[in-house]
Amino acid sequence: MVWNIVLLLYVVGTSLSSHPPNNRRQTECSDINITTSDTNQYTLLSDYGVTIDNSEDLRIEFKIKASHAIEVVLMSTNSIDDPLYKIILGGPGNTIIVMRAGKKGKVKGSYKNPLLSSNEFKTFIVTWKNSIVKVKNGNEKILIAWTDKGNPLRIVNVGIATSGITTGDWVIPCKAFHQNSCEENELTCADGNGCYEPGWKCDGHGDCSDASDEENCVRLPLDMYPSLYHLEIQPHIYNGKYKKFHFDGFVKIEMMCRQSTNKIVLHSNELDITVKSIVIRQMGSTEELIYPTLEYNTYYQLIILTSDVQLTAGETYTVEMSFKGKLTYDLVGPYLSSYRRQRDRTWVYQVATHFQATEARRAFPCFDEPAIKAKFRITLVRKNHMVSLSNTDVIRQEVRSNDWVADHYAETPMMSTYLLAFVICDFEQTADIVNGVTYRSWARKDVANHTQYALNLGVDIMNYYEDYLDVNLPLSKSDMVAVPDFGPEAMGNLGLILYKESSMLFDPEESSESDKQGVAMLVSHALSHQWFGNLVTAKWWSDVWLHEAFATYLEYTGPDHMYPDWNMMDDFVFDILHNGLKWDGMAVRRPVNKEVSFPGEIDGLFDDISYEKGPCIVRMMHFFLGEHTFKRGLQRFLKKYQYSTVTHDDLYNALEKQAKIDGKSKFVQDIKHIVDTWILQSNYPTVTITKEGDDLTLSQSRYIVDHENVDEDNSSPFEYKWVIPVTFTTNSNLRFDQTDKDITWMDRDGSDVVLSGVMSKALSSDWYIGNLMQYGYYRVNYPEENWYNLINQLKTDHTKFTKKIFSRQFRKCNNNTAESHTEKIAKKNIVGMACDNGDEECIEMAKSSFKQFMESQESNPIDVNLRDTVYCTGVRHGGKKEWEFVLRKIKSSSSPPERKVLFRALSCSKDSKLLQRYMKFTINSEEIRQGEFTKALLYLSKNKVGRSLALEYLTENSDVVDRLAKDGIKPDKIFPELIETFTSDHEVEGVKYLIIQHTSCSYL
């Protein structure tokens, strides 16, 4: 048998940046057709005019339809001789990718999954940059990567071949070898006769005078603009064969034609659209129906509908189509969740959704950009023993054949596609009605009674936010759903908030005070998105900090209002500010506002910059504006822009207007002048305060930990100078309760500020301190004499110092009963730190308590607030018997809080064989939830014995970061956690390798 291959190869020798389109520049070239036989002879692209200029930066993209094997060779000379890099795709069984350094060199890795198809084209990408060879699929997912740590090659040619019994027809487009005719920041037109700059909107008109250059577009055109979606979804999840689960869908989109066109461009990802079902109608017209052609652009996740009839500007049209989609456990788009029912141990399946940021297109063809808001009328079709939920209330139920029921939902307010949500499940509800609004919490029957705390808190927090923000939401109901498998901790969809089950439930018998506080914070964060993100939405993802920064800040202020004795704003300083300062001091960091285009780049914005630095800037604004101006300014912002989309300038304008009304200083009336310096450049300043006679002098400089990694070409619009609100006090004139009226401003011109005479009454030994209550997002430095005593004590012996502190505090709190919330959390933390730092009394207490737990036949005798420490210490200082006891407990427990502490305890062992069993258990056991896999890696990274296992697993499994992302953990979360605990050069180098493999990590 002879296998036929059709391969489209695209070679780019330079990196490209995104710019608006320019006029077409004419060039001339044509495509090349090559046929390779089964003789294992290589065809060199140089023989067909392809020039690769001694490249250390190469990209080869190709599409292939085949069932056997092809080879791509990156050559350092113009002959097929070593040194070279050889890549084989396909091979026996069509299941491997082999990468070799040299023709017969050592295999650098393999990827065991079906690769090629004789029925459809598959896209692969090979890149060579920064000494790393990578093989990716068409979605830019890395399948295999290898770093040449020897003498990295400069590539001058590429060889292609088919092997074994394979014959191939290769089509090499003009743009693959004619790149030198275009400028460095340009692409070659698809017809080979021009150059253009990438990154324009998908207007369908073709900057190269043909439609095929649309394959390089990024953003949707606005020729057609939707107003209403009619969407029906029918999942099929009932036959028990979950690998075949899927959904059927139908959508009709009402849209206005803003500019005459014959194309409609929509987002669609992994949907099988029924071509014959696609119909375009002009609303209110009796003219014939329009049946457009359908073109897929899988790389940019688009479909392009092209009509023979021109659509007229000013007219309203509908486009409708039927489609199918897969349901998997990927935790994005519409996806599968499941749990094992306690009474009979059978698996029960649900459908849930997670569309943020660009995953609504997995559910239905749509305009999947945040600025393109519309209304939705949703119909969900389910079996009659199930329940469906969506953003609004069910207004009508329709009984269909074979036990199917269609739930028709009320029309939504104007909202972005990523906020649409639905669930089909068998969950039970707990309900309350307050001020005419129905509040419901949903969970599987076995744990439904543990949702009451979240429900009660949700009602109170919603009422508080509505009062504080002075904007009532346009909803008659609010649902909270505990989903067994969910990626992030929560997603605040409009009217339907989805939570990771373990994060929403609170069991007074099993949950600790920390769990209680965690639920309160999470509910507050999710509910705040009903205003910041849902009611008012960022125009584009570069301003996503407007959603996440305010939600994170309010997740502390909400509980602080509900429980004043919790001292939540003190926790903000430790949890958010200190962590943000720690990571934002690295040289290569992104600014808060960063231009992005592609889904992978967009996902990278949901990182610690948005969730830590962003809320610190909001807190700083709150301080320098003052409570009244900040509060009224936010109310003005939300009222003016409700149901619409905004940029950060719109926020500035609302706050500035309120600042002028309230008579604030001229400095504060120019919010843009201040805040742009914090969101448009990376890092933050150090303010150095020096004493000269009676005066204090303030100066600023960029704070950087790793100066050797500073990129001198990475410029800042403000030359790394900030507008800084400075407060200070001295021990001779103590005033820590300062307000916005006490601020001294440092401007972005970088000049020093002299505070004359402020030390006139002070003694030479008196101290001074700046950034009171740490309202400012900056560090403060002083001359040596102001630091000396503290530094001297820490230099003496910091380990004995900390152990002494924790041991003394342990004995104090262990002999007293903690009563208040903060006392219980303090006791938990102190006991934990004492045992972790080797306090013998603490360890003996924990071992004794754990032994009682093992011998107990009924109730658990251990205080719920100390279980985490007791379980971990019992396993750490025990053996196989203790470890396997905890393992049995996990398998028999259905309580999410208890499972969480038991699961961590397994990682505390010092026995490498037991830790290897732990890894295998988390990877292969059906008892493990999706998110627990990620937790296992984080727990292991904090164990001196286990962290090498975590690193080894991450290194040897190239797809693990994708799985982490499905669990809601981005690379910039897992890698800093690993780095923080690793100490040896070998471990640090291992993490560096992982970071290089996943260069989208925004903390770099």
C-alpha positions, 0 to 999 in steps of 0.5 A: 500500500502507498500512503499519500501525503499532502503537506503545506509547509510554512517557514518563517525566519524572523519573529513578528510583531503586531501592527495595524495594516499598511498599504500592500507592497508588491512582490512577485513569487509563486508556490512550489510543488514537490513530490517525495517518494519512499526512498528516504531521500531528503529534498532540500528547500534551498533547491527551490529558492528558499533562503534561511539566513544562518538562523537562530530563530526559525519557525516551520509550520505545516499541515499534513494529511497522512497515516505513516511518517514524515521527517523534518531536518534542521540543518547547519550545513547545506548537506544532510550531515551532522550536526543537525536536528532531526524530527520524525512524526508518525512512524509505526502505529502513527503514535510517536514524535522523535527528536534527535540531535544528529541523524542517529543521535540519542532520542530526546523524547517522544509523544505517545498519542495519535498524530496523523490522519488520512482523513483530515489535515493536522497542523504542526509547528517546529520552532528553533529559538533560544537553543530550544527545539519545540514541536507544537500542534496547531493550537501552539500546544507544546508536544515535545521540547528539548534544549541544546545545552552544548553548542546550539546550531545556526540553521541554514537549510531545511530538509524534508522527506517521507520514510518507509512506504510513504509517498508525499505531495508537498505544497510550499507556499510563496511566503515560505521562501520569499520572506526576505522580500518583506520587511522584518515586521511584515508577512508575505501575502497569501497570493505571493504578490505583496507584503502586509503587517499582521494583526489587523481585524478580520475584515474579510476584504483582504489587504492583499486583494484576496480573502486568503490573507484572513488566516493572519487576522486577530480581531473580529471585524465590526461590519456585522454587530449582534443584538440577540442570540437565540441558543439551544443546547442539548447535551447527551450524557446519559448512556454511561460512555463518557468518551462519546458524550457530546452536545447538539446545538442551534443558534440564531443571531440577530445582527445589524449590518454596519458596513456593506459586506458579503462576509460574516466572521464568527468565532468557533472552536472545535464545533462541527457545523452542519453546512446545509443548516446555515441560512442568512435572512434579512429581517422583515423581508420576503426575499429569498433566503441566502445560503452562504459558503462556510470556511474554517480558520482553525488557527484563529478559531474562526468561521467565515460565511461568504454570501453571493449577495451583498449585505446592506448597511443599516439592515438587520439580518439573522444567521442561523446554523446547527452544530455539534460539539464534544464534551470532555473533562477539559474544564473549559467551554461546555465540559463534563463534571462527575461525582460518585454517588455515595449510596451506590458508588455509581458515577453521575455526570453533569455539564458545566461551563467555563467560558472566560476568556475565549471559550464561549466559541466552544459552545456555539458560533459567536462574536467572542470578544468582551466588547461585543455585548448582546442579549441571550435567549437560552433553551437547555434540553435535558432528561426529565430527572435532571435540572438545568440552570442558566443566567436567568429564570426559566419562563417556560418548560416544554415536554419533548419526546423520550423523556426530554424537557426543554427549559426556556430562559428569560432574556438576559441583560446585555452581556459579553459572551464569556459571561453566559453560563449553564449547568445540567445536573441532578443537584439539590437546592437551598433557597432564600428570598430577600427583597424580591430576589431569589437566592439559591445554592446548589450541590450534589445531595451528599453535601447539599446541607453544607451550602447554607453558610455560603448562601447566607453570606451571599445574601448579606454580601449582595445587599452590602455591595448594592448599598455601597456601590448604589447600583442594583443588579437587574436580576430576579435570582442569583444561583451559586453552584458547587461543581465537583470538577471546576478549574478556577476557585469560582467564576462570577457569571451573571446570575449563575456563579459557579464554584469549585465544590471544595471551595464553596462548601462549609461543614461546621463539623469538619471545616476550620476557621480558615475554611470559613474565612476562605469561603467568605472571601471567595463568595465576596470576590465572585459576587463583586464581579456582578458589578466589576466585569458583568455590569461594566466590562473592559473593552478588551482583555488588556484592561482585565485588571479593572475586573480582577483588581477590584474583585480582589480588593472587595473580597477583603472589604466585604468580609471586613464589613460583615465581620469587623473582628476578623481584621481582613485589611491586615490580612490584605497586607500580608496575603496580597501586598507582600506577595505582589511586591515579592514577585513584581521585583523581578526584572522581566515583568509585564505591566498591569495593562498589556496589549494582547491578541491571541487566546494564550496571551489573554489567558496569561493576564489572569495572573498575580499581576492582575490579582495582586498588583492590581488590587494594591493599586486600587487600595492605594487609590482608595487611600489618596482619594479618601473614602468619600471620593473613592466610593462616590467615584466608583458609583459614578463610574458604574452608573455611567457605564452600566451594560457597556464596556470601558477602558481604564481612562473611563475609570480615571474620568469618573474618579477625577470628576468626583475629586473635583466636586469634592475639592481635592488637591490639583494633584489628585484631580489628575488621576491619569497622571498618577495611575498610568505610571503604575499600570503602563510600566512594570515593577515598582519604586523604592523610596529612599528617605535620608536625614540631613540635619533637620530635613528629610529627603525623598528620592525614588529608584526602580526596585529590581532583585535580579539586575543581571536580567534587566533588558535595556531595550525594554523601555518604559513610557515613564523611564521607570519613574512613578507618581508616589503618595508618601506618608511618614512619621517619627518616634518623637511625633508619632502619627500612624493614623494619617489620611490623604491630606497628609500625603507628600507627592513625588512626581514622575520627573524623578526629582528629589523632594526635601521636607524641611525642618521636619526633624528639628525637634528630634534627637540624633537617635530618633527614627523615622518611617515611611509608607504608613500602614503600607498603603503605597505599592512601593518599598522604603529604604533608609540609611544603615543606622535606621536599620542596624539593630534589626539587621544585626539581630537577624544576622546573628542566627535567624533560625534559632530566632524564629524557632525560639519565637514559635516555641514560646508562642506555641506553649502560650496558645496551647495552654489557652482556649482560643475563642474568637475567629482571629484567635483560632486562626492565630493558634492554627498558624502558630502550632503549624509553624512550631511543628514545622520548625521542629519544636519537640513539644509541638511534635509530641502533641501532634503525634499523640493526637494522631495516634488517638485519631487512628485508634478512634472508632467513632468521632474524630477527636482532633480540633478541626483547626489543628487537623492540617498540622496534626495529620501532616506531623503524624505522617512526617514522623510516622511510617507506612502504617500512618501513611496508609491510614490517611490513604484509606481515610481519603478513599472513604471520605466525601467531605471536601474540607476533610479530604483537603487536609488528608490529601496534603498529609500524604505529601508530608512523608519523608519516605521517597517510596511513599511519595512516589505512591502519592504521585501515582495515586494522584495521577491514576486514581479515579478517587482524585478530583481534577484540582487535587492533581495540581495540589499534589504538585504544590504540596510535594514542592514544599517537601524537601524529599518530594520536590525533586519528584515534582520537578522530575514529573514536570520535566518528563511530562511535556503536557503537564502544564496544560493539565495544570491550566485546566485545573485553573493554575497558570504557569505563573502560579505553579513555577513561582511556588516551585522556585520558592522552595527549591534551593540547589542549583540543580533544582533551580536550573530544572525550573528554569528549563520548564519556564523557558519551555512555557515562555508565555509565563507573565512573571518572566 
